[in-house]
Amino acid sequence: MYHRVIVTILLIQFGLAQDTTTADQIEDPFEIVEEDTATFNILDTTLIPIPELRDDRDTLALLPPGKPFFNYDSDIKQLQNQIDSLRAIVKVIEKYQSMPTVDEDIINLIKVPDLRHRIELTNGTVILGEIIDENADELFIQTTLGRLVITKDKVISVQQERPPGPKVEMVGDPFVNVFPNREEIIGTVINNGEIRADFVRTEAKLWSPTTQLVAKDSAFVNGAMITYKSGVISDTSIDPGQTANFKIVIEKPLAPEVEYRTYAIRWVRTN
């Protein structure tokens, strides 16, 4: 028994000799660590006042209830007018797109009959066309609608139909100034036709007693100023019903003597 007590004491001493850790060396689990708080920012707690609320009573006086802020009436009317204009333009474009295009050369190949004859029938009908053939009983007439065959017993008259055109004539007799070496002929012409006459020129010829041509010359009239499609500008045109003056100076020899004079008027028809 005594030996057991001694052994126990020895074991306890041996254990105490092995654990050399002191109480000061044991870390305290509840130790408070001081941190550096110098780098933390301090929150700004200054209060910012809220703006005052707007009083709606002032705006109600300027903008009555039910009235829009912007005036849309004028803008809507203007937009409606523009839409109507665009619709009209689109209709015109669609109309021209639906129309067939015909080449000018093809049109020139189409032969249009000359309406040279005016045929009056017993029933009062008047036919304008060209008599291309006939026999003892019938007339064959080419018209713009096609070829017609008419018996002669139904025809009252056949007249030559002339297309409308200019017709320039002399107004009275020209005034002639006679000099030893020349003659000055002054006169007036008028266009009695239905279309304008262009590049109107009067011509005078001097004849001897034996019908020998002594001298001749011509001059353009002082007409209206016209600019043609080709770019040519001329003042020798006469509109229907209008007049123009002319003056011809003819140089002549001393012999033979001039017995009489003849005149001619020439013109062209242009577009």
C-alpha positions in Angstrom: 0.0 0.0 0.0 2.8 2.3 0.9 4.6 1.6 -2.3 1.5 2.4 -4.4 1.3 5.8 -2.8 4.9 6.5 -3.6 4.5 5.5 -7.2 1.5 7.7 -7.6 3.4 10.7 -6.1 6.3 10.0 -8.5 4.0 10.0 -11.5 2.4 13.2 -10.5 5.7 14.9 -10.1 6.9 13.5 -13.5 3.8 15.0 -15.1 4.3 18.3 -13.5 7.9 18.4 -14.6 6.9 17.9 -18.3 4.2 20.8 -18.4 6.4 23.9 -18.2 3.8 26.3 -19.6 3.0 29.1 -17.2 -0.3 30.8 -16.8 1.1 34.0 -18.3 1.9 32.2 -21.5 -1.6 31.0 -22.2 -3.5 33.2 -24.6 -6.7 34.7 -23.4 -9.5 33.8 -25.9 -11.4 36.9 -24.9 -8.5 39.3 -25.4 -9.7 42.6 -27.1 -7.5 43.6 -30.0 -7.3 47.4 -30.5 -7.7 48.4 -34.3 -6.5 51.5 -35.9 -9.7 53.5 -36.6 -7.9 56.6 -37.8 -8.5 55.8 -41.5 -12.3 55.5 -41.2 -14.4 58.5 -42.5 -16.8 60.1 -40.3 -20.3 60.3 -41.9 -21.7 63.7 -42.7 -24.9 64.1 -40.8 -25.7 67.6 -42.0 -29.4 67.8 -43.1 -30.3 69.2 -46.5 -33.6 71.1 -46.5 -36.3 69.9 -49.0 -37.3 72.4 -51.7 -40.6 74.1 -51.2 -43.6 72.7 -53.0 -45.0 74.5 -56.0 -48.3 76.1 -55.6 -50.6 74.7 -58.3 -53.1 77.6 -58.0 -50.9 79.8 -60.2 -50.8 77.2 -63.1 -54.5 76.5 -62.9 -55.2 80.2 -63.7 -53.0 79.9 -66.9 -54.1 76.5 -68.1 -57.9 75.9 -67.7 -59.0 72.3 -67.3 -59.6 70.5 -70.6 -57.5 72.8 -72.7 -54.3 71.2 -74.1 -50.9 72.7 -73.4 -50.1 73.0 -77.1 -52.4 74.2 -79.9 -52.7 71.3 -82.2 -55.5 72.7 -84.5 -53.3 74.6 -86.9 -50.7 71.8 -87.1 -53.4 69.2 -87.9 -54.9 71.4 -90.6 -51.5 71.9 -92.2 -50.7 68.2 -92.1 -54.1 67.4 -93.6 -53.4 69.8 -96.5 -50.0 68.3 -97.1 -51.5 64.8 -97.1 -54.2 65.9 -99.6 -51.5 67.3 -101.9 -49.4 64.1 -101.7 -52.5 62.1 -102.6 -53.1 64.3 -105.7 -49.5 63.9 -106.7 -49.6 60.1 -106.3 -52.8 59.9 -108.4 -51.1 61.9 -111.2 -48.0 59.6 -111.1 -50.2 56.5 -111.1 -52.1 57.9 -114.1 -49.0 58.5 -116.2 -47.5 55.2 -115.2 -50.6 53.4 -116.5 -50.4 55.3 -119.9 -48.6 53.4 -122.6 -45.5 55.0 -124.0 -45.3 55.2 -127.8 -42.1 55.9 -129.5 -42.1 58.9 -131.8 -40.6 56.8 -134.7 -43.6 54.5 -134.4 -46.0 57.4 -134.6 -44.2 58.7 -137.7 -44.7 55.3 -139.4 -48.5 55.6 -139.0 -49.8 57.0 -142.3 -52.5 59.6 -141.7 -54.6 60.2 -144.8 -54.6 63.6 -146.3 -58.0 65.1 -145.9 -57.9 66.5 -149.4 -61.6 66.1 -150.4 -64.8 67.3 -148.9 -67.7 65.0 -150.0 -71.3 66.1 -149.2 -74.0 63.4 -149.3 -77.7 63.6 -150.0 -78.5 62.9 -146.3 -76.5 65.9 -145.2 -73.4 64.0 -144.1 -70.0 65.6 -144.9 -67.1 63.3 -145.3 -63.5 64.5 -145.2 -60.9 62.2 -146.7 -58.9 61.3 -149.8 -60.4 59.8 -152.9 -58.0 57.0 -153.7 -60.0 55.4 -156.4 -63.3 55.5 -158.3 -65.3 53.8 -161.0 -68.5 54.6 -162.9 -70.7 53.9 -159.8 -68.6 54.2 -156.6 -66.0 56.3 -154.8 -63.3 54.8 -152.6 -62.4 57.2 -149.9 -59.7 56.8 -147.3 -60.5 58.5 -144.0 -59.1 58.6 -140.5 -61.6 55.9 -139.5 -60.8 53.6 -142.4 -61.8 53.1 -146.1 -65.3 53.9 -147.2 -67.1 52.9 -150.4 -69.9 55.4 -151.4 -72.1 55.1 -154.4 -72.1 58.2 -156.6 -75.8 58.6 -156.6 -75.6 59.6 -153.0 -73.0 62.3 -153.6 -74.1 65.9 -154.0 -70.7 67.5 -154.4 -67.0 66.9 -154.1 -64.7 69.9 -153.2 -61.0 70.2 -152.8 -60.3 70.6 -149.2 -57.2 72.7 -148.4 -55.5 72.3 -145.0 -55.3 75.5 -142.9 -52.2 77.6 -143.5 -50.8 81.1 -144.0 -52.0 83.3 -146.8 -49.9 86.5 -147.3 -51.3 89.1 -149.8 -50.3 92.6 -150.9 -52.2 95.5 -149.4 -52.9 97.8 -152.3 -50.2 98.7 -154.8 -46.7 99.4 -153.5 -45.2 102.9 -153.7 -42.3 103.1 -156.2 -39.5 105.7 -156.0 -37.7 105.8 -159.4 -34.1 106.9 -159.6 -31.7 106.8 -162.6 -29.8 103.8 -161.2 -32.2 102.2 -158.9 -35.8 101.8 -157.7 -37.1 101.8 -154.2 -40.4 99.9 -153.7 -42.2 100.3 -150.4 -45.4 98.4 -149.5 -47.4 96.5 -146.9 -48.5 92.8 -146.8 -51.1 91.1 -144.7 -51.6 87.5 -143.5 -55.2 86.5 -144.3 -54.5 82.8 -143.4 -55.2 80.8 -140.3 -51.6 80.1 -139.4 -48.5 82.2 -138.8 -46.3 82.8 -141.9 -42.6 82.7 -141.2 -39.6 84.2 -143.2 -42.0 86.3 -145.3 -40.1 87.7 -148.3 -41.4 90.0 -151.1 -39.9 89.9 -154.5 -40.0 92.5 -157.3 -39.1 92.2 -161.0 -38.6 95.0 -163.5 -39.6 94.4 -167.1 -38.9 96.2 -170.4 -41.5 97.0 -173.0 -40.5 93.9 -174.8 -41.1 91.7 -171.7 -37.4 91.5 -171.1 -36.3 91.1 -167.5 -34.4 94.2 -166.6 -33.6 93.5 -162.9 -35.0 91.8 -159.8 -34.5 91.7 -156.1 -36.2 90.8 -152.9 -36.4 91.7 -149.2 -37.8 90.3 -146.0 -40.6 92.1 -144.3 -40.4 93.8 -140.9 -42.6 91.4 -139.0 -42.9 89.9 -135.5 -39.9 88.7 -133.5 -40.0 84.9 -133.1 -37.6 82.4 -131.4 -37.9 79.0 -133.0 -37.2 75.6 -131.4 -33.8 75.4 -133.3 -32.7 78.6 -131.5 -33.0 80.8 -134.6 -34.4 84.3 -133.9 -36.2 86.1 -136.7 -38.3 89.2 -137.1 -39.9 88.2 -140.4 -43.0 86.4 -139.2 -46.6 87.6 -139.6 -49.4 86.3 -137.4 -52.9 85.7 -138.8 -54.6 89.0 -139.4 -51.5 91.1 -138.9 -49.6 93.3 -141.4 -45.9 94.0 -142.0 -44.0 96.6 -144.1 -41.3 96.0 -146.6 -38.8 98.0 -148.7 -37.0 96.6 -151.8 -34.1 98.5 -153.4 -33.4 97.3 -156.9 -30.2 98.3 -158.8 -31.0 98.7 -162.5 -29.0 99.5 -165.6 -29.6 102.7 -167.6 -31.1 100.8 -170.5 -33.5 99.3 -171.3 -36.3 101.4 -169.9 -38.6 99.8 -167.3 -42.2 99.4 -168.5 -43.9 97.6 -165.7 -43.3 95.6 -162.5 -44.5 92.3 -161.0 -44.4 91.2 -157.4 -44.4 87.9 -155.6 -44.6 87.0 -151.9 -43.0 83.9 -150.5 -43.1 82.4 -147.0 -42.5 79.2 -145.2 -44.5 77.4 -142.4 -42.5 76.2 -139.4 -43.3 75.0 -135.9 
